[in-house]
């Protein structure tokens, strides 16, 4: 048990999370972070198990997804309660087996599927500096890329690229090839409310 509430600071990352609360067992759901960062108060004690799906992999539609924190009982049509029961009291290895079986079931239903467009973007990330580069890497026109990313990730190409760069900056590359350092700092502050240095210091990145 912590002595002070734990505050989790999350940046948008275009991923989809399936969250199972192991303390309040009826709390679970499917969540995505969008255009702004969010700070969540997780309280003095928490225990959740999550599945993180890469951008564009979730095919279940926006109507099954909430934005931000999963903090209410689940009322949707996915068998999340049964999965949460399977996870209860299990060691991590056994939980992984149950979660993998659940993802296999989601794939069989077409709710989760590989996304070749976002896969191409990830594979060529080091060479992508602009939305035009992203379109070239995927073999799509700018318009086709716009439609695909908006429908599969919720982000326009420019915003998707910015989110990827911000995420990458937290993995050790402070500017991650931003041509304009001041623009990077401005973008980072816009998304998080902090400069990169202050963010890293405050949240111990």
Buried (B, 14 or more C-beta within 10 A) or exposed (E): EEEEEEEEBBBBBBBBBBBBBBEEBEBBBBBBBBBBBBEBEBEEEBEBBEBEBBBBBBBBEEEBBBBEBBBEEBEBEBEBBEBBEBBEEBEEEEBEEBBEEBBEBBBEEEBBBEBEBBBBBBEBBEEBEEBEBBBBBBEBEEEEBBEBBBEBBBBBBEBBBBBBBBBBBBEEEBBBEBEEEEEBBEBBBEBBBBBBEEBBEEBEE
